[in-house]
Amino acid sequence: GFIVSWPIAYTLLSICKGKSQNFFSYAWRSIVITIPVVYFFGVIGFMLVTGTPLWAALTAAMFPYIPGDIVKCLVAAWLATKIKI
């Protein structure tokens, strides 16, 4: 589920990129668009593969990783402003 979600999430992110090329717009869009899409497909895939109920899947495959994913989005936004994407 997570691997399937990556092309979808980043296609949506590139479509919604907008004209503003600053750290906050990049960070906001990446957090609001990519994280929910990735976890939507990832948690569903996790539930299908393991047979766990929703709450167990959320606590095992989503909640522990959200802080790190937010940090990765912030680093990616910072890098995007430095290399002028």
C-alpha positions in Angstrom: 0.0 0.0 0.0 2.8 2.5 0.8 4.7 1.8 -2.4 1.5 2.2 -4.4 0.8 5.5 -2.8 4.1 7.2 -3.6 3.5 7.9 -7.3 -0.1 9.1 -6.5 1.1 11.4 -3.7 3.9 13.0 -5.6 1.8 13.4 -8.7 -0.8 15.3 -6.7 1.9 17.3 -5.1 3.4 18.3 -8.4 0.0 19.2 -9.7 -0.7 21.4 -6.7 2.8 23.0 -6.6 1.5 26.5 -7.4 3.6 29.5 -8.3 4.8 30.3 -4.8 8.3 29.0 -4.3 9.0 29.5 -0.6 9.7 27.2 2.3 6.3 27.6 3.9 4.2 26.9 0.7 6.4 23.8 -0.1 6.2 22.5 3.5 2.5 23.1 3.9 1.6 21.4 0.6 3.9 18.4 1.2 2.5 17.8 4.7 -1.2 18.4 3.7 -1.1 16.5 0.4 1.5 13.7 0.6 1.2 12.5 4.2 -2.6 11.8 4.1 -2.4 10.1 0.7 0.5 7.9 1.6 -1.1 6.8 4.9 -4.5 6.3 3.3 -3.2 3.7 0.9 -0.5 2.4 3.3 -2.8 1.7 6.2 -5.4 0.0 3.9 -2.7 -2.1 2.4 -1.4 -3.0 5.9 -4.9 -4.0 7.0 -5.4 -6.2 4.0 -2.0 -7.9 4.3 -2.1 -8.4 8.1 -5.8 -8.7 8.7 -5.6 -6.2 11.5 -8.5 -3.9 12.4 -8.3 -0.1 11.6 -7.2 1.1 15.1 -4.4 -1.5 15.3 -3.3 -0.7 11.8 -3.2 3.1 12.6 -1.2 2.5 15.8 1.3 0.1 14.1 1.7 1.6 10.7 0.9 5.3 11.0 1.0 7.1 14.3 4.7 6.3 15.2 5.9 7.6 11.8 4.1 10.9 11.5 6.7 13.0 13.3 9.5 11.7 11.2 7.5 12.2 8.0 6.8 15.8 9.0 10.5 16.4 9.5 11.2 14.8 6.1 8.7 17.1 4.5 10.3 20.1 6.2 13.8 19.1 5.0 12.5 18.5 1.4 10.8 21.9 1.4 14.1 23.5 2.6 16.0 21.7 -0.1 13.5 22.7 -2.7 14.0 26.4 -1.9 17.8 26.0 -2.0 17.9 24.3 -5.4 15.0 26.4 -6.8 12.6 23.7 -7.9 
